[in-house]
Amino acid sequence: MELDTLVTEKWRTLFWELEEYREHQICYSSELGNHYQILILKAGSLLIQMRNGKGAWTACEVLKAGSIINLEVVCDLCTLKEIAPFVNYRVKAIGNVEIYAIDKEFFLSHLYVDPQKYHKFIENIIHQLIQITVAQKISNEKSNIKVAWSLFRFSSVMGKQIQHGKITILPQMIHQNMIAQLAQAGVSRTGEVLQEFHRCGIVEQIKPITLHNGKLMSYLNRYFDDISL
């Protein structure tokens, strides 16, 4: 999302501020919700975590720069109070991150006068909700599918493409444990799946995790062709 006309020094301190977090820090929690600022990731990557049936925090999505962190704040305050009991998540830093905290009314008022930016804003929200919906949809599927989706999300957000987009290399911080966390699968089982993917060419290298994009997408497409989201 383009914020050049909003996050200028002219408006700083009055309507926006830049927050910095280190790896593993909790950047936002809906339980301590900020209802007056829209939080947008400037740099780095974030992990969305939600509580499972046992009350433990589990990962469900990864966010890239430009993503809106606290989607629910877009609602008016009355609606926000109604949905608040059903919104329970937190956002954790993957590496060092920077976050814009922008006054909600200031942000929305500028969007309203620019239909293209307003449309892009709504489009970003829909895209994020789709990603979360898919993650929830496959949460009860076999580990192979969940690990494949986890690899796809990390490659989309943090991967470095080479060979004209044919191959994606994940950063060293995205290791077996991190893949397992997003996939909501056991660490040992995730390791087995990565080895299976290595044998069939989806994973070309284990360390650092290197993916063949075409084979990964073909694997996921076969799954999504058989289901209805």
N, C-alpha and C positions, 0 to 999 in steps of 0.2 A: 504494500500500500504506500502510495506517495504522500509524504508528510512535509515536504519541503516548505510549503507555504504556511504551515502551522508551527513547526518546531524551529522558530527563528529566535534569535536573542531578544528581539523586540517583545516577544510574548513570554519569554522564560521567567520563572518565579511567579508570574501572575497566573498563567494558564497551563504551564507544563513544567515537568522536571525530569531529569534523567537519573534512573536508579541503576546501581551496579550490584551484581551478585557473583559470588564465586561458586565453583563446582560443588554440587550436592546441597547447596543452600535452598531452602524453601522460599520461593519468590512471591507466592500468593496462596492464600487459603480462602475458600468460600465461606468457611466458618467465621472468619474475621473479615468478611467481605467489605470491599471498598466500593460504595454505591455511587460515588461522585466523580470518579475518575475512570477513564477507559485506559487500559493497560495494553500497550502494543510492543511486541518484541522488536527491538532495534537490531541487535546482533547476538549471535549464538543460537543455541537450541535448548528447548525445554521439554520436560517429560510431564504429561498430565497423569496424575494418580487419583484413583477413586477407591473407596472402601468396598471390599467384597462382603459376602454374607457373614464372614467370621470377624469382620471389623478391621482386617488388615489392609494396608494400602497396596494397591496393585496398579501397574501402569496400563494405560489404555490408548495413548496417542503421544506422538512427538510433534512439537511445533517448531517451525522455522522462522527466520526473520520476516517481519511483516505480519505475523499472525496476531490475532486479537486474543488476549489471555482470558479476560473475564467477560465472556459472551453475555452472561445474564444481565450485566449492568446496562445493556442497551434498552432493556424494558423500562417502563416508567416505574416510579417507586411503589405504586399500589400493586402492580403486577408482580414486582420484585418481592414484595412481602408475601404474596400468595405462593410463589414458587420456591422461596428460600428454603423451606423445610425439605424439599426434594433435591436440592442442589448441594452436593457434598463432594468436593474435590480439592486437590492442591496441585501446585505446579513447582517442579524441582529443576534446578539448573543442571544441564549437562555441559560441564566446562564453565568458563566465565561468560556471563551474559550482561547485556544492557537492555533496559526496559524504559520506554517512554510512558510516563504517567500524565495523561492529558485530561484537563477538566472536561467532563462529559458534555455540558451544555455548549461550551466553546467549540468542542470538536464537532458535535452534531450540527450546530448552526452554520459552520463552514461547509459541511457536506451538503446541506440543503440547497445552497446556492450554486452547487456544481453537480448537475445530474450524473455526469460520468463518474465522478469520485464516489457519489452516493451509491450508484449501481455497483461499482467495484467493491465498496464496503460490504454491501449485502451479499455479493457474490462470494467474497472471502468467508463470510459467516456460514453460508450454505455449504461451501467446500469443507470447512472444518467440521461441521455437523455430519456431513456424509462420511468423513474419515472415522469419526467416533462411532457412528452407526455401524459401519463395516466391522470395526474392532469388536463391538458388542455382539454383532451377528455371528462372528466366527469364534467367539470365546469358548464355546462348547464343542468346537470341532476338534479333529485330531491334531496332534502336535505339529505334524508336517505342514498343515495349512497355516497354523498360527505362526510358526517360525518363518515361513515364506512371506507372510504379510508383514511381520516384524522387519525382515530384511528389506522388503520393498519400502517401508516407511522410513527406515534409517537411510537407505540409499537415496530416497527422494529429498530428504531434508539435509543430510550431512555428507553424502557421497561425493567423491571426485571422479568425474567421468573422463575416460581416456579412450583411445582408439575410435574417435568420432562417435562417442556415446555407446559403443558396444560393451565396454567394461566399466564397472564402477568399483572404486576402492573406498572402503569405509575407514574412518580414522581409527587410530589405535585404541581410543577410549571405548569404541563399540566392540566389545568382546562377547564371549559366550554368555556371561552372566547378564549383561545388559540386554542381549537378544532374548534370553529366557524371561527377563522381567517384563519386557513389552509383550512377549508372546503369552505370558501367564502360563508358562510351562516349566517343568523341572529343569534344573541346570544340566544334569546328566543326560536327560532325554533330549534336550536342545543340542547337546554335543553329538549325540547319535544322529540326529536329523542333519546337522551340518556335515557330518561325515557322509551320510547318504546323498546329500546334495552335491558334495564334492565328487563322489563317484559318478554321478550322472551329469556333471558339468555345470550345474547351476552355480555352485561355489567353485571358482577356479583356484582359490587359495584360501587357507584357513587363517593364516596370520601374515599381514593384516587380512581381514575378510575381504575377498575380492569376488565380485559377482559378474556373471554373464547375464546382462540385462534381458536379452531376447529369450533365453531359456527360463529365467525367473518369471517373466511376464507370461510366457506360454503356459507355465505350470499354474499360475494363478488364474489365467483366463479359462483353463479347463474346469477349474473349480467353480468360478462364477457363472460359467455357461450352464452349469447344472443346478443352480439355485436361483431363487428370486429374492432380491433384497427387499 
